[in-house]
């Protein structure tokens, strides 16, 4: 938005006003910034607060999502191909020496977005040094999706702006023809590239203002993104190391308000590509979760389920008759409790319950227990709560189930000493709280992780994503280690014996049910 200077005397004749309106109409018809810029130097221009705006194609929601993704920045439009000259050199004149920029290529259903931390190259630059960049897309039917991280090198060839990654051409923009060309390897041996040309509707370039910590913030994002996408790919391809188990089940246990349901929502949000809140979350002393839930993890909105699930239950409370019933825990660990079972603090499930799974298979069991504790409340845990947690841990070890510990409610995950995400576990184990809780629950220190869940945020954050994905990957690796050490032949035989015994118990239970229909029936 540009404001034309006012007449210093603020007094205009009818003829002056008429001439001014005609001139303004001509300017708007030309839609050219250069003419407007020259007029800005005329201090006696006889229009007060008259404006001419070149507006972006970004919708309000798209702009807010983009600003949020880059750290609550502001955007200033520098170039618009349909308004300014569709020429690469003219675009560079407007965009060089502007600092961080966002280039947006518009298609009918998707926006192709490239953020660059450093300046656009000058005309004389043949190949600039690598420029830390983010490439992502906005689709009309989904949230923003970060598609890659590029340390780009830019080059001007035949009036096209070409983007390189480690010497390989990734894509190019031809403003004159309004074509975006993308390049993929056709033959790894010959090194030939396949070019795909797509006509675009518009190209805009924005200056990004207000980036927090400048290079520090963006470098954290770029480092996180280098690991985020490979972590997503690894978890999507994950399969249990034991063929008789088709899905790993991870049970989250901890006091009310510690972040169990928030962790589930965080994981589901990352793989969904947008914030979701399927698991009910509360911060009161009374547990919000009243059912035992098994949450499958899907990739995308309509994607297939991944080969692991997260299980939620009532929060643990120090008082008897409040929170998760301790007698329910062994049955949950063994896979006897069905999804959506209504938990009752004062009445545990029994084999006589009509939905009780009397002969669960190995895949129905809990394969990992994740204790969830608020890192800020560890020192405030009562002796009764600690005693309950220790009692649960004994049951977990008795069942031969892997266990980890998640410390939640970190103030800011970006403040953690995790410059190298591959060594995140090592960096996280230097806190004194971890040492204390490791001794308290007899959980190995290498099985303890700090994590910052999504809570009130509406958009995903690459830093949080990477941290949560890393923890999830480590949990699955720990499960695989446990499964590899298990005598599988004995387990299969034991499972068959338990199934046969369970069928006998069902028949006995049904006879008891007919004799005593009101006995031990939790149908609430």
Phi, psi and omega in degrees: 000127181240140179250129178277142183296153182265160173296128185302330182269349179058029179233122184232141175276165179299322180293320179296319180295319180295315179297321181295318179295321178295319179295320179296321178297321178296319179298314181296324180293323180289329180053046187232123184293329186297317179296317180297320181298320178294326179291333181297338180279350182271101186289344183260014182298124193276052172224132181257120178058029173278143187233155168226123185245140167253112189262154180274158175279349179299134171284167181299316181295318180297319180295318180293322178295320179293317178297319180295319182298326182267007175098044177056050180268174171245151184241136177236121183291124179256323187213141177219118190296328181283346180255315180267180180293134178277066184221134186295324182288325177293321177298318181296323178302326182276338191248345181288153179059032180253000181077209181300138181224159171236124176255127183240125174254123185262130169241178185294324185241355185213151174248126177263118189237133176232120174261132178235129184287324184257179185296155166296153179287154175277168183302324185281348182285123176276318179205114183278172175287162181306137183243113180306126188216157172237136175241128180207177184222151172246129174245148184293333185260009180203176179282175179300142180232117178279119188259349180178165176238128182236132165264084195279149167240133184250144185215140179257117182225123177051048178062025175240147176262114183254141182245127182244150177227111184053045177080356180256130181288124182265310180200165178217156182237124175250101184291323182298319180264356182055051182234132171256124180250128176247149187234131177229153181290126178268324182216112183298328182285316182278340181078009180288149180249148174257128184255131177240119182260133180228131178284131178248163185270326188198152172230129178230148176233131180243146167273135181261121183243142175086026176292125182287134179058012176042246187297329181296313182294312183292323179295326176295318179296315182296320177294320179296317183293332178298333181255336184299304184297317175298325177295317178300314180297319181295318181288327176296324183272359185297137172224138178303146183287349180252124188293334183280356177247117182269344184208133177272132178248128181244120180263130177260124180232142178170172179300159177299134178083008183279341177117019181296304181294327179294323178294318178300313179298323180296314180296314180297324181295317182299314182282337175283331182090007177201163182292129176231155181222064181286317181276127180296137185239138177214160180239006181283170178287342178267133185294134174283321181285121180243350179247154169277121185238140173247111184259112172289154179250119180254149173263115184080172183291320183242019183282177179278160180284140175281171188266040171206150180229156177246132184249137183238152180210184175299151174289152178276136180235149182290334182274146175286145180081006178229136179079195184297131178288129184297330181287343178283335189299314179301321180292322178295316181298324182277355179085020182274347184260126183281164175297141179071017175293133182280110182284146179226116183302333185256357184216097181289160176290151179229162178300343181277351180292138186298334180261004180296131179272102188281336182227069180291145176274175181297328180287342180277345185282169172277127183259346177205135173254126177250107174287136182239119180231144174286122184298335181275354184240008183299316182291344183263002180294130181286163179297326179292320179294317179298320179297320179294317180297320178295321178297319178295318181298323177297320179293322179297314179294325179296325180277356181069039183255138177293155180215146175223171179229127177251126175258116188254184177062041170293143181295317182201115184294338181287348179272353180291149180283071185231052176300326177251107186291337177291333179256028185299320182298317180296320181291330185278347187265022181260002184274142182294328180298325181294319179299317182296313184287333176297316178291323184296318186252001181057040175258127180305143185297332180282357176254017181245132183224147173260142184212146175248111181284161166283136180235281183259000183291151177255345181237154178282150181238123181304327180294313178294317180306311184298318181295314181294318179296320178300313180298317180297318178298318180296323178298316180292325177294321178296320177299315180299321178299318179295316183294324180294332181274351183279139175286091190297322180298317178294322181294317179298318179295319179296322179297318178296316180298317180294326179292318178295319179294324180295322178297323177295320180295326179296314180297318178295320181295322179293324177296319179295324181296320179291328179283320183229077187296338182263001186276126172056036179250108178262093182254010182286000000 
